[in-house]
Amino acid sequence: MSGVLTGNVILAAAANFIPQAIAIGAYAARYAGVTTRRIATAISLFSLLVTASRLAALFMTPSLGALADSKANAAIRTGLKAVPPADLHVFDLQMRIIVGAGSIGILIGALILPMFLAAFTRGIASFERRGSIPHALFRLLDPRVMLWLLGHLRPRRFSLADFPISRVPRKLLIANVVLYAVYAVGVVAAYYASVIDLGARTTASGLSGLVNGVGTVAFALFIDPTTALIVDQTVRDERPRQDVAAMIFWLIVTAFAGTLLAQLILIPAAQYIAAVAHIWPHGGL
């Protein structure tokens, strides 16, 4: 495993783990908005955390590029037109470890969700008092506040009956599986494709949008509008608060399922990107 777990693999895995955990924690913002009845403020905090998680994910890209370049350059130096099977196998394991780190991040994010909920609830109140997001965020760094937040990590028993799946639209859950599957694999598949087709590796590494675009459509058409509608209906007392809790629970479950599905579609996605990169006109139209 020493040849698999290089520094860049560990860095890329960490850069995938942390944003996924944060993205799951961001779900708590919607529930905090319901409990405090401050939906607009909660959505603002939700967007802030999601943006931060996406910025953190940027650190994964150079590590992926370095891993792909290492395999490609080694093959080119020896006069090969393709990466040898043994090296490709190592690269495959590395990519799967990085994708798997995202799955673990989702599980950790789910475990610390009560702490995120407490932080959002307190953050909303602090923002209303001070009128400053940075001030509210720095307030959370107070050692006394941090200890209070850690106190919310106590294990709690729950039953599936507390989160009835019948209260959550099926199309929302399906779209969320698709979203997390393609987002988990999009950038990774692009660099995987650059190793599959050395002649078009620069083109391939820039085509992650061919996969991620599916997730963007799923989010815009199904996920964001549906979750917003459920939250709004709950605030207007047209739905019980339990529906939001059920929605968040099943969104986490389907997010985890999506990252597992990503392992299955990694190679097909990479082959798809490699095929497009190969047929793309090179040297100008």
Secondary structure as the mmCIF struct_conf table of DSSP 4:
data_model
#
loop_
_struct_conf.conf_type_id
_struct_conf.id
_struct_conf.beg_label_comp_id
_struct_conf.beg_label_asym_id
_struct_conf.beg_label_seq_id
_struct_conf.end_label_comp_id
_struct_conf.end_label_asym_id
_struct_conf.end_label_seq_id
TURN_TY1_P TURN_TY1_P1 SER A 2 VAL A 4
BEND BEND1 LEU A 5 LEU A 5
HELX_RH_AL_P HELX_RH_AL_P1 GLY A 7 GLY A 25
TURN_TY1_P TURN_TY1_P2 ALA A 26 ALA A 26
HELX_RH_AL_P HELX_RH_AL_P2 TYR A 27 THR A 36
TURN_TY1_P TURN_TY1_P3 ARG A 37 ARG A 37
HELX_RH_AL_P HELX_RH_AL_P3 ILE A 39 ALA A 57
TURN_TY1_P TURN_TY1_P4 LEU A 58 PHE A 59
HELX_RH_AL_P HELX_RH_AL_P4 MET A 60 ARG A 77
TURN_TY1_P TURN_TY1_P5 THR A 78 GLY A 79
BEND BEND2 LYS A 81 ALA A 82
HELX_RH_AL_P HELX_RH_AL_P5 PRO A 85 LEU A 111
TURN_TY1_P TURN_TY1_P6 ILE A 112 ILE A 112
HELX_RH_AL_P HELX_RH_AL_P6 LEU A 113 ARG A 130
HELX_RH_AL_P HELX_RH_AL_P7 ILE A 133 ARG A 139
TURN_TY1_P TURN_TY1_P7 LEU A 140 LEU A 141
BEND BEND3 ASP A 142 ASP A 142
HELX_RH_AL_P HELX_RH_AL_P8 PRO A 143 LEU A 150
HELX_RH_3T_P HELX_RH_3T_P1 GLY A 151 LEU A 153
HELX_RH_3T_P HELX_RH_3T_P2 LEU A 160 ASP A 162
BEND BEND4 PHE A 163 PHE A 163
HELX_RH_3T_P HELX_RH_3T_P3 ILE A 165 ARG A 167
BEND BEND5 VAL A 168 VAL A 168
HELX_RH_AL_P HELX_RH_AL_P9 ARG A 170 ILE A 196
HELX_RH_3T_P HELX_RH_3T_P4 LEU A 198 ALA A 200
HELX_RH_AL_P HELX_RH_AL_P10 ARG A 201 SER A 205
TURN_TY1_P TURN_TY1_P8 GLY A 206 GLY A 206
TURN_TY1_P TURN_TY1_P9 SER A 208 SER A 208
HELX_RH_AL_P HELX_RH_AL_P11 GLY A 209 ALA A 218
HELX_RH_PI_P HELX_RH_PI_P1 PHE A 219 ILE A 223
HELX_RH_AL_P HELX_RH_AL_P12 ASP A 224 VAL A 235
TURN_TY1_P TURN_TY1_P10 ARG A 236 ASP A 237
BEND BEND6 GLU A 238 ARG A 239
HELX_RH_AL_P HELX_RH_AL_P13 ARG A 241 ILE A 279
BEND BEND7 TRP A 280 TRP A 280
BEND BEND8 GLY A 283 GLY A 283
#
